[in-house]
Structures are given as C-alpha cells and as structure tokens.
Amino acid sequence: MPIDSLNEDGMHYEVIPIGAYEANCCILWNDPEQAWVVDPGSDGAEILECVKRLGVKPALVVLTHAHFDHISALGEILAAYPVPVYLNAEDVAFAFSPMNAMPPYRTTQRPATLVTDKRDGDTLTCGGLTAKLICTPGHTPGGWCLYFESDHLLVAGDTLFAGSVGRTDFPGGSWKDLEDSLQKLKALPDDTRVICGHGPMTMIGKEKRSNPYL
C-alpha cells in the first residue's frame, strides 16, 4: 500500500514501501507518458502493477544510492521499460558487485542503459519535471538526493529520515561526509517535503527543529 501520494496540477507522485526492508520506491510524473521511477528496490511485479494502475509509462529510473534494497528490481523494470538508469559514478562498482547482496536479494546486473556522467548540481529534466542532483555522500560514497525545487520536494534516499539519518557503518560509509551532506539539506527551504528512503515523509523545517542530527 502507498505510504503517500500526491495528485495536483503539475507534479504527481506515489510512494510505496517495497521488500523485506520496506525501502520506499517512488513514481513521479507530470506527463504520464514520461514518468520517473526512483529506487526500484524489490518486488518488481508490484512496482509494475502500480505503474499500470496509475496509468503512467516510465521514461527513466534514478537510483539514490547503490544498496541492494534500493536497486534489486532494476532488471524487472528494464525488461518492461528499457529506459536510462541514472546512478552516481561513485556507487557503480559496489552497486553491481556480489558484495551488494543478501538473501532474498540477489546481485543486480549492470544495465546497458546506465548513465553515470551526472555531477553535483546537475539537473535532470523529463516529462515536465526537473530535479537538481544534490550529491550527499556518507551513507554511501555516491549517494545523491533529487531536489524538485519548483515542487518543493526532496527525494532523500537514505541520507535523511524522519527523526534520523542514514547509517555510516556500511562499506564506503563516512560520518564526516554525512555531516557535510546534511548541511546541504539543512539549507533547503523549511516547506520542502521529503520522501525518505524508508519510513514516513517529513519536512525540512520539521527536521531542523526536531532531528538531533541536523
């Protein structure tokens, strides 16, 4: 079941917790023929059923970071929709390595459509939506967030949670890097809605007031 959805002029989105770790996969669109899929972590059939129910067609996939619970349904999505996949270059080696698996999650194959040339501050535009890529290393070396400034929305992956932040004790994690990354997010407007990588949505202003890590 979706944990949140939005239907209004301009942006639409639906957030669904997926898999054993309930990682949030989100589907966003303005033009239903050019939807975004972010973090297809598991249960590809469920994601594809959601796509069908919403009446949208994916045009790209964005991975906020490399961890298996955020990428494991990639093959199933691409089999149905062979679209570009965006991932920070710093996370590529780990993403598709045998180390990045834990039953029931298997190693994800590197897709032929992988795009890795985007950098901090670059933008992605598709289907009437534009996101600024904010590189937020710490949880992984190549984590990034998607900031839809005109829609007051941040897709934060596992960098920021409601009342908490991402772990840094995994391979490639760095608390110092995460602290620096959180400062970038802290600078966003208070009315920015946040889709977190796990758990409920939140607001930047709320996290500034109550999150002990910000």
TAHU-V220188 format. One record per helix or strand. SS is the DSSP state (H for helix, E for strand). FROM is the first residue (numbers start at 1). LEN is the number of residues. If there is no record, write none. Layout:
# TAHU-V220188
ss->SS from->FROM len->LEN
ss->SS from->FROM len->LEN
This chain:
# TAHU-V220188
ss->E from->2 len->6
ss->E from->12 len->7
ss->E from->23 len->7
ss->E from->35 len->4
ss->H from->44 len->11
ss->E from->58 len->5
ss->H from->68 len->4
ss->H from->74 len->7
ss->E from->84 len->3
ss->H from->89 len->7
ss->E from->102 len->1
ss->E from->105 len->1
ss->E from->114 len->2
ss->E from->123 len->4
ss->E from->129 len->7
ss->E from->144 len->5
ss->H from->149 len->3
ss->E from->153 len->5
ss->E from->160 len->2
ss->E from->164 len->2
ss->H from->175 len->12
ss->E from->193 len->4
ss->E from->198 len->1
ss->E from->202 len->2
ss->H from->204 len->7
